[in-house]
C-alpha cells in the first residue's frame, strides 16, 4: 500500500574551502568536511570531519589533526 510519505529525507552535504579529496571516495548525506582537510582514497565520509584534519577509512576516521597542506612544490636545494 502506497502512502506517499517520504521516509528518506534529504540532507545537505558541505565541503569547505581548500579541501583535498582523493580518488574513489563516498560521502553520505548530512556530512560536513571542514576547511583545510584531506580525505583519503576509498574513504566513506559519514558525519563531521573537523577542519585541518586527515581522515581515512570506511567509515572515515580522523587520524591526524592540525595538518597543513600546500599546492606549491617544495624546491630542491
Residue pairs with C-beta under 8 A, 6 or more apart in sequence:
10 29
11 29
11 30
12 29
12 30
13 27
13 29
13 30
13 31
13 32
14 31
14 32
14 33
15 21
15 27
15 33
16 32
16 33
16 34
16 35
16 36
16 37
16 51
17 35
17 36
18 35
18 36
19 33
19 34
19 35
19 36
19 37
19 38
19 39
20 37
20 38
20 39
20 69
21 33
21 38
21 39
22 38
22 39
22 40
22 41
22 42
22 43
23 41
23 42
24 41
24 42
25 39
25 40
25 41
25 42
25 43
25 44
25 45
26 43
26 44
26 45
27 33
27 44
27 45
27 46
28 44
28 45
28 46
30 47
31 45
31 46
31 47
31 48
31 49
32 47
32 48
32 49
33 39
33 45
33 49
33 55
34 48
34 49
34 50
34 51
34 52
34 53
35 51
35 52
36 51
36 52
36 67
36 68
36 69
37 49
37 50
37 51
37 52
37 53
37 54
37 55
37 67
38 53
38 54
38 55
38 67
38 69
39 45
39 49
39 55
39 56
39 60
40 54
40 55
40 56
40 57
40 60
42 58
43 55
43 56
43 57
43 58
43 60
44 57
44 58
44 59
44 60
45 55
45 59
45 60
46 59
46 60
47 59
49 55
49 60
49 62
50 62
50 65
52 65
52 66
52 67
52 68
53 62
53 64
53 65
53 67
54 62
54 63
54 64
54 65
54 67
55 61
55 62
55 63
56 63
57 63
